[in-house]
């Protein structure tokens, strides 16, 4: 298994990892100020163009729809830049003090924090290319902290680079260190946000290119750890719709087929898990009105699965 610190480029089309042959960059991504998309060759780019073109059109539509807000927010962002830097600096200093990051030089830490603020501002304004560049620079400045990796993962996921997003999200988790290990008992919002994004990014990479994604499979990608992790995440991020969706997916077995090994659950526990998953989908629908229909359908499916298990158990005399 390749270490998740080996952050290589991947082909947007087929998911291949860059080796001796240098991948080609999509010029349209550069022109639209998106994070760069790379292809393993002209043939792959040509074969992927219909899908990549649709993605560009969607990105252009989103940019057009948000142009007015972006222009207005740009002035607001510039006007409040110093305040944002100070607020971000204080927030990160609190994290550093809590988790033993005080060993970093003050000047280096301040510069690192400023770069996170600048990168987030660029991402907010839709300039994903410059945002990605800023976060990469911050990682070069300090690769022991999770924030640069986390923010770069967000940019790459927005640019449809699932594998790159997964690599950096997993690196952010790795940077949390032993204080944040799943068994240490030290769990805060930073811990929850990093694991939540890593889950989403790695699952997206699995969906796009399973063979490539499995090369960076995290050690916690199993039923037991994901149950513990997702439970903590919904406690720490109770108002995050994605956190509740993650918990639901884990409980109802929607991602069990991606585990290295999986066993058939006991009818009684599977029934309870499906009902709890339905509750999580209901919570997600409450927090994300735009996804309400899909969430309610998923909740209904979970309830039907629970009823099906109960009926089969009764037919075969299995106690629940």
For each residue, the residues with C-beta under 8 A, 3 or more apart:
1: 215 216 217
2: 6 215 216
3: 6
4: 167 170 171 174 216 218
5: 171 174
6: 2 3
7: 164 167 168 171
8: 17 18 167
9: 17 18 23 38 164
10: 15 16 17 18 38 161 163 164 209 212
11: 14 15 16 17 18 23 38 39 40 44
12: 26 37 38 39 48 52 160 161
13: 39 40 44 45 47 48 52
14: 11 40 44 48 209
15: 10 11 163 205 208 209 211 212 213
16: 10 11 40 44 212
17: 8 9 10 11 163 212 215
18: 8 9 10 11 21 22 23 38 40
19:
20:
21: 18 40 41
22: 18
23: 9 11 18 38 39 40
24: 38 39 40 41 42 45
25: 29 30 36 37 38 39
26: 12 29 30 36 37 38 39 45 52
27: 30 31
28: 31 32 56
29: 25 26 32 34 35 36 37 56 129 159
30: 25 26 27 33 34 36 129
31: 27 28
32: 28 29 56 59 60 63
33: 30 126 127 128 129 130
34: 29 30 37 59 128 129 159
35: 29 128 129 131 132 155 156 158 159 161
36: 25 26 29 30 129 132 159
37: 12 25 26 29 34 52 159 160 161
38: 9 10 11 12 18 23 24 25 26
39: 11 12 13 23 24 25 26 42 44 45 48
40: 11 13 14 16 18 21 23 24 44
41: 21 24 44 45
42: 24 39 45 46
43: 46 47
44: 11 13 14 16 39 40 41 47 48
45: 13 24 26 39 41 42 48 49 52
46: 42 43 49
47: 13 43 44
48: 12 13 14 39 44 45 51 52
49: 45 46 52 53
50: 53 54
51: 48 54 55
52: 12 13 26 37 45 48 49 55 56
53: 49 50 56 57
54: 50 51 57 58
55: 51 52 58 59 160
56: 28 29 32 52 53 59 60
57: 53 54 60 61
58: 54 55 61 62
59: 32 34 55 56 62 63
60: 32 56 57 63 64
61: 57 58 64 65
62: 58 59 65 66
63: 32 59 60 66 67 70 126
64: 60 61 67
65: 61 62
66: 62 63 69 70 126
67: 63 64 70 71
68: 71 72
69: 66 72 73
70: 63 66 67 73 74 124 125 126
71: 67 68 74 75
72: 68 69 75 76
73: 69 70 76 77 124 125
74: 70 71 77 78 125
75: 71 72 78 79
76: 72 73 79 80
77: 73 74 80 81 84 121 124 125
78: 74 75 81
79: 75 76
80: 76 77 83 84
81: 77 78 84 85 117 121
82: 85 86
83: 80 86 87
84: 77 80 81 87 88 117 121
85: 81 82 88 89 113 114 117
86: 82 83 89 90
87: 83 84 90 91
88: 84 85 91 92 113 114 116 117
89: 85 86 92 93 110 113 114
90: 86 87 93 94
91: 87 88 94 95
92: 88 89 95 96 109 113 116 147
93: 89 90 96 97 109 113
94: 90 91 97 98
95: 91 92 98 99 101 188 190
96: 92 93 99 100 101 102 104 109
97: 93 94 101 102
98: 94 95 188
99: 95 96 177 179 180 186
100: 96 103 179
101: 95 96 97 104 109 144 145
102: 96 97
103: 100
104: 96 101 108 109 112 142 144 145
105: 108 109
106: 109 110
107: 110 111
108: 104 105 111 112 141 142
109: 92 93 96 101 104 105 106 112 113 142
110: 89 106 107 113 114
111: 107 108 114 115 141
112: 104 108 109 115 116 138 141 142 145 147 148
113: 85 88 89 92 93 109 110 116 117
114: 85 88 89 110 111 117 118
115: 111 112 118 119 134 135 137 138 141 148
116: 88 92 112 113 119 120 135 138 147 148 151
117: 81 84 85 88 113 114 120 121
118: 114 115 121 122 134
119: 115 116 122 123 131 134 135 138 151 155
120: 116 117 123 124 131 151
121: 77 81 84 117 118 124 125
122: 118 119 125 127 128 130 131 134
123: 119 120 126 127 128 131 151 154 155 158
124: 70 73 77 120 121
125: 70 73 74 77 121 122
126: 33 63 66 70 123
127: 33 122 123 130 131
128: 33 34 35 122 123 131 132 155 158 159
129: 29 30 33 34 35 36 132 133
130: 33 122 127 133 134
131: 35 119 120 122 123 127 128 134 135 151 155
132: 35 36 128 129 135 136 152 155 156 159
133: 129 130 136 137
134: 115 118 119 122 130 131 137 138
135: 115 116 119 131 132 138 139 148 149 151 152 155
136: 132 133 139 140 148 152
137: 115 133 134 140 141
138: 112 115 116 119 134 135 141 142 147 148
139: 135 136 142 143 148 149 152
140: 136 137 143
141: 108 111 112 115 137 138
142: 104 108 109 112 138 139 145 148
143: 139 140 148 175
144: 101 104 175
145: 101 104 112 142 148 175
146: 149 150 171 172 173 175 176 190 194
147: 92 112 116 138 150 151 172
148: 112 115 116 135 136 138 139 142 143 145 151 152
149: 135 139 146 152 153 168 169 171 172 175
150: 146 147 153 154 168 169 172 193 194 197
151: 116 119 120 123 131 135 147 148 154 155
152: 132 135 136 139 148 149 155 156 168
153: 149 150 156 157 164 165 166 167 168 169 172 197 198 201
154: 123 150 151 157 158 165 197
155: 35 119 123 128 131 132 135 151 152 158 159
156: 35 132 152 153 159 161 164 165 168
157: 153 154 160 161 162 165 200 201 204
158: 35 123 128 154 155
159: 29 34 35 36 37 128 132 155 156
160: 12 37 55 157
161: 10 12 35 37 156 157 164 165
162: 157 165 166 201 204 205 207 208 209 213
163: 10 15 17 166 167 205 208 209 212 213 216
164: 7 9 10 153 156 161 167 168
165: 153 154 156 157 161 162 168 169 201 204 205
166: 153 162 163 169 170 198 201 202 204 205 213 216
167: 4 7 8 153 163 164 170 171 216
168: 7 149 150 152 153 156 164 165 171 172 201
169: 149 150 153 165 166 172 173 194 197 198 200 201 202
170: 4 166 167 173 174 198 201 202 216 218
171: 4 5 7 146 149 167 168 174 175
172: 146 147 149 150 153 168 169 175 176 194 197 198
173: 146 169 170 176 194 195 198 218
174: 4 5 170 171
175: 143 144 145 146 149 171 172
176: 146 172 173 179 180 181 190 191 194
177: 99 180 181
178: 181 184
179: 99 100 176 184 186
180: 99 176 177 184 186 187 188 190 191 194
181: 176 177 178 184 186
182: 220 225 228 229
183:
184: 178 179 180 181
185:
186: 99 179 180 181 191
187: 180 191 192 232 236
188: 95 98 180 191 192 236
189: 192 193 236 237
190: 95 146 176 180 193 194
191: 176 180 186 187 188 194 195 232 236
192: 187 188 189 195 196 232 233 236 237 243
193: 150 189 190 196 197 237
194: 146 150 169 172 173 176 180 190 191 197 198
195: 173 191 192 198 199 229 233
196: 192 193 199 200 233 237 240 242 243 246
197: 150 153 154 169 172 193 194 200 201
198: 153 166 169 170 172 173 194 195 201 202 218
199: 195 196 202 203 226 229 230 246
200: 157 169 196 197 203 204 242 246
201: 153 157 162 165 166 168 169 170 197 198 204 205
202: 166 169 170 198 199 205 206 213 216 217 218 221
203: 199 200 206 207 255 258
204: 157 162 165 166 200 201 207 208
205: 15 162 163 165 166 201 202 208 209 212 213 216
206: 202 203 209 210 213 214 258
207: 162 203 204 210
208: 15 162 163 204 205 213
209: 10 14 15 162 163 205 206 212 213
210: 206 207 213 214 258
211: 15 214 215
212: 10 15 16 17 163 205 209 215
213: 15 162 163 166 202 205 206 208 209 210 216 217
214: 206 210 211 217
215: 1 2 17 211 212
216: 1 2 4 163 166 167 170 202 205 213
217: 1 202 213 214 221 260
218: 4 170 173 198 202 221
219: 225
220: 182 225 226 229
221: 202 217 218 225 226 258 259 260
222: 225 226 259 260 261
223: 226 227 250 256 259 262
224: 227 228
225: 182 219 220 221 222 228 229
226: 199 220 221 222 223 229 230 250 255
227: 223 224 230 231 250 251
228: 182 224 225 231 232
229: 182 195 199 220 225 226 232 233
230: 199 226 227 233 234 243 246 247 250 251
231: 227 228 234 235 247
232: 187 191 192 228 229 235 236
233: 192 195 196 229 230 236 237 240 243 246 247
234: 230 231 237 238 243 244 246 247 280
235: 231 232 238
236: 187 188 189 191 192 232 233
237: 189 192 193 196 233 234 240 243
238: 234 235 243
239: 287
240: 196 233 237 243 244 287
241: 244 245 284 287 288 291
242: 196 200 245 246
243: 192 196 230 233 234 237 238 240 246 247
244: 234 240 241 247 248 280 281 283 284 287
245: 241 242 248 249 280 281 284 295
246: 196 199 200 230 233 234 242 243 249 250
247: 230 231 233 234 243 244 250 251 277 280
248: 244 245 251 252 254 277 278 280 281 284 298 302
249: 245 246 252 254 255 277
250: 223 226 227 230 246 247 254 255
251: 227 230 247 248 273 274 276 277 280
252: 248 249 273 274 277 302 305
253: 256 265 270 273
254: 248 249 250
255: 203 226 249 250 258 259
256: 223 253 259 262
257: 262
258: 203 206 210 221 255
259: 221 222 223 255 256 262
260: 217 221 222
261: 222
262: 223 256 257 259
263:
264:
265: 253 269 270 273
266: 269 270
267: 270 271 309 312 313 318 320
268: 271 272 313 319 320
269: 265 266 272 273
270: 253 265 266 267 273 274 309
271: 267 268 274 275 306 309 310 313 320
272: 268 269 275 276
273: 251 252 253 265 269 270 276 277
274: 251 252 270 271 277 278 302 303 305 306 309
275: 271 272 278 279 302 303 306
276: 251 272 273 279 280
277: 247 248 249 251 252 273 274 280 281 299 302
278: 248 274 275 281 282 299 300 302 303 306
279: 275 276 282 283 299
280: 234 244 245 247 248 251 276 277 283 284
281: 244 245 248 277 278 284 285 295 296 298 299 302
282: 278 279 285 286 295 296 299
283: 244 279 280 286 287
284: 241 244 245 248 280 281 287 288 291 295
285: 281 282 288 289 291 292 295 296 299
286: 282 283
287: 239 240 241 244 283 284
288: 241 284 285 291 292 295
289: 285 292
290:
291: 241 284 285 288 294 295
292: 285 288 289 295 296
293: 296 297
294: 291 297 298
295: 245 281 282 284 285 288 291 292 298 299
296: 281 282 285 292 293 299 300
297: 293 294 300 301
298: 248 281 294 295 301 302
299: 277 278 279 281 282 285 295 296 302 303
300: 278 296 297 303 304
301: 297 298 304 305
302: 248 252 274 275 277 278 281 298 299 305 306
303: 274 275 278 299 300 306 307
304: 300 301 307 308
305: 252 274 301 302 308 309
306: 271 274 275 278 302 303 309 310
307: 303 304 310 311
308: 304 305 311 312
309: 267 270 271 274 305 306 312 313 320
310: 271 306 307 313 314 320
311: 307 308 314 315
312: 267 308 309 315 316 318
313: 267 268 271 309 310 316 318 319 320
314: 310 311 317 318
315: 311 312
316: 312 313
317: 314
318: 267 312 313 314
319: 268 313
320: 267 268 271 309 310 313
